[in-house]
Amino acid sequence: MSRKVCLITGATDGIGLITARELGKLGWTLALVSRNAQKGERVARELRQQCRNEEIYFKQADLSLQRDVRRVARDVAETYESLDILINNAGAIFWKEQKTAEGIEKTFALNHLNYFLLSNLLLDRLRSAPSARIINVASMAHRGVKIDLQDIENNKIYKKIRGGWIAYQRSKLANIMFSNALARRLEGESITCNSLHPGFVKTRFAKDNGGLFAALVSVGMTFGAISAEKGARTQIHLATSPEVEGISGKYFDLCKPKNPDAPALDEQAQELLWDVSESLTRNSQ
Ligand SMILES: NC(=O)c1ccc[n+]([C@@H]2O[C@H](COP(=O)([O-])OP(=O)(O)OC[C@H]3O[C@@H](n4cnc5c(N)ncnc54)[C@H](OP(=O)(O)O)[C@@H]3O)[C@@H](O)[C@H]2O)c1
């Protein structure tokens, strides 16, 4: 059997790193994408040793920037004839409002537009695989919010006290909506597309924010979170299990399909979000 080729974003820490380790042990060819080159090269080197697998490579990209998403997609398309698995996993919460160097609100840029653009840019390579899977890491944090197209970059919501959290919730809702809209477009093709909640997982998540917020998340993680090994299980299941072959447009939790909140299933809203995402990514270089 030929080696599967898998791209994992955010593979240098947390559940992405564990996922990379487990898929690396299967002998798959892995492209690990994250923003920090030094850390990324170290992680790739360590994984090559741990997994006894030389086919593990690091590719640097700040995925909140569309130019980096495009560069890494070009690199992958030039390096591999086909791509079997794409795991959109890199994500973060920004407690205070931030803009990327390209002028887009950072939560929306990293957590949603990155998934949207990278997946679309790699569709041809995914089509070249005998059967391919796109896996979008979302969150149960999507519950209780709706996408506000009038405030798609969260400018208004950031004026509220918990604005950073709500922006994150919206981005995770967007992950499921995008996943379902893409699955619909891929019907009848050899590519499936699903989203998932990994659980509340003890990782570096939120730590870059510093201050009281990061401290509170850290305390919560110490007492209430599962390990990164457990948190990675659902995405590893979606990447590897024959049970999910052909299953598409679902949201998974604890390795089982689960109903997301109603706004995630609103097809009209999904299509509106698709149109906005397309127009916000169309002209980037
Ligand atoms: N932890 C939880 O409880 C939880 C719950 C639900 C959903 N999730 C979701 O799970 C996913 C992974 O989270 P995690 O908990 O494993 O977080 P984590 O430990 O903070 O790891 C995040 C990974 O994403 C990378 N990353 C962050 N910003 C990036 C950027 N601008 N460009 C490229 N890579 C970037 C990081 O790279 P560096 O190593 O360079 O920082 C790291 O490899 C996220 O989508 C998150 O929303 C997490």
The ligand as an SDF file (V2000), in Angstrom:
LIG
                    3D

 48 52  0  0  0  0  0  0  0  0999 V2000
   -7.5750   22.9790   23.9140 N   0  0  0  0  0  0  0  0  0  0  0  0
   -8.8980   22.9070   23.9420 C   0  0  0  0  0  0  0  0  0  0  0  0
   -9.5320   22.7390   24.9970 O   0  0  0  0  0  0  0  0  0  0  0  0
   -9.6900   23.0050   22.6640 C   0  0  0  0  0  0  0  0  0  0  0  0
  -11.0740   22.8130   22.7420 C   0  0  0  0  0  0  0  0  0  0  0  0
  -11.8270   22.8820   21.5750 C   0  0  0  0  0  0  0  0  0  0  0  0
  -11.1980   23.1300   20.3670 C   0  0  0  0  0  0  0  0  0  0  0  0
   -9.8530   23.3280   20.3150 N   0  0  0  0  0  0  0  0  0  0  0  0
   -9.2500   23.5980   19.0040 C   0  0  0  0  0  0  0  0  0  0  0  0
   -8.1860   22.7040   18.7950 O   0  0  0  0  0  0  0  0  0  0  0  0
   -7.2360   23.2690   17.8890 C   0  0  0  0  0  0  0  0  0  0  0  0
   -5.8250   23.0730   18.4400 C   0  0  0  0  0  0  0  0  0  0  0  0
   -5.7580   23.7090   19.6890 O   0  0  0  0  0  0  0  0  0  0  0  0
   -4.7310   23.2880   20.8470 P   0  0  0  0  0  0  0  0  0  0  0  0
   -5.5200   23.2760   22.0870 O   0  0  0  0  0  0  0  0  0  0  0  0
   -3.9460   22.0800   20.4660 O   0  0  0  0  0  0  0  0  0  0  0  0
   -3.8250   24.6060   20.8570 O   0  0  0  0  0  0  0  0  0  0  0  0
   -2.2520   24.8590   21.0820 P   0  0  0  0  0  0  0  0  0  0  0  0
   -1.6730   23.9080   22.0500 O   0  0  0  0  0  0  0  0  0  0  0  0
   -2.1790   26.3260   21.3660 O   0  0  0  0  0  0  0  0  0  0  0  0
   -1.6180   24.5600   19.6430 O   0  0  0  0  0  0  0  0  0  0  0  0
   -1.9420   25.3810   18.5650 C   0  0  0  0  0  0  0  0  0  0  0  0
   -1.0940   25.0300   17.3600 C   0  0  0  0  0  0  0  0  0  0  0  0
   -1.4680   25.9490   16.3060 O   0  0  0  0  0  0  0  0  0  0  0  0
   -0.3030   26.6500   15.8730 C   0  0  0  0  0  0  0  0  0  0  0  0
   -0.6230   28.0320   15.5210 N   0  0  0  0  0  0  0  0  0  0  0  0
   -1.1490   28.9970   16.3240 C   0  0  0  0  0  0  0  0  0  0  0  0
   -1.2470   30.1530   15.6480 N   0  0  0  0  0  0  0  0  0  0  0  0
   -0.7830   29.9100   14.3980 C   0  0  0  0  0  0  0  0  0  0  0  0
   -0.6150   30.6980   13.2360 C   0  0  0  0  0  0  0  0  0  0  0  0
   -0.9310   32.0080   13.2170 N   0  0  0  0  0  0  0  0  0  0  0  0
   -0.1090   30.1210   12.1290 N   0  0  0  0  0  0  0  0  0  0  0  0
    0.2510   28.8230   12.1260 C   0  0  0  0  0  0  0  0  0  0  0  0
    0.1200   28.0100   13.2000 N   0  0  0  0  0  0  0  0  0  0  0  0
   -0.3870   28.5540   14.3090 C   0  0  0  0  0  0  0  0  0  0  0  0
    0.6420   26.6150   17.0520 C   0  0  0  0  0  0  0  0  0  0  0  0
    1.9490   26.8220   16.5670 O   0  0  0  0  0  0  0  0  0  0  0  0
    3.1440   27.3400   17.5160 P   0  0  0  0  0  0  0  0  0  0  0  0
    3.7340   26.0880   18.0390 O   0  0  0  0  0  0  0  0  0  0  0  0
    4.0320   28.0560   16.5800 O   0  0  0  0  0  0  0  0  0  0  0  0
    2.5250   28.2010   18.5650 O   0  0  0  0  0  0  0  0  0  0  0  0
    0.3840   25.2090   17.5870 C   0  0  0  0  0  0  0  0  0  0  0  0
    1.0910   24.2530   16.8170 O   0  0  0  0  0  0  0  0  0  0  0  0
   -7.6500   24.7410   17.7170 C   0  0  0  0  0  0  0  0  0  0  0  0
   -8.3130   24.8750   16.4850 O   0  0  0  0  0  0  0  0  0  0  0  0
   -8.6200   24.9830   18.8730 C   0  0  0  0  0  0  0  0  0  0  0  0
   -9.5820   25.9600   18.5500 O   0  0  0  0  0  0  0  0  0  0  0  0
   -9.0820   23.2700   21.4370 C   0  0  0  0  0  0  0  0  0  0  0  0
  1  2  1  0
  2  3  2  0
  2  4  1  0
  4  5  1  0
  4 48  2  0
  5  6  2  0
  6  7  1  0
  7  8  2  0
  8  9  1  0
  8 48  1  0
  9 10  1  0
  9 46  1  0
 10 11  1  0
 11 12  1  0
 11 44  1  0
 12 13  1  0
 13 14  1  0
 14 15  2  0
 14 16  1  0
 14 17  1  0
 17 18  1  0
 18 19  2  0
 18 20  1  0
 18 21  1  0
 21 22  1  0
 22 23  1  0
 23 24  1  0
 23 42  1  0
 24 25  1  0
 25 26  1  0
 25 36  1  0
 26 27  1  0
 26 35  1  0
 27 28  2  0
 28 29  1  0
 29 30  1  0
 29 35  2  0
 30 31  1  0
 30 32  2  0
 32 33  1  0
 33 34  2  0
 34 35  1  0
 36 37  1  0
 36 42  1  0
 37 38  1  0
 38 39  2  0
 38 40  1  0
 38 41  1  0
 42 43  1  0
 44 45  1  0
 44 46  1  0
 46 47  1  0
M  CHG  2   8   1  16  -1
M  END
$$$$
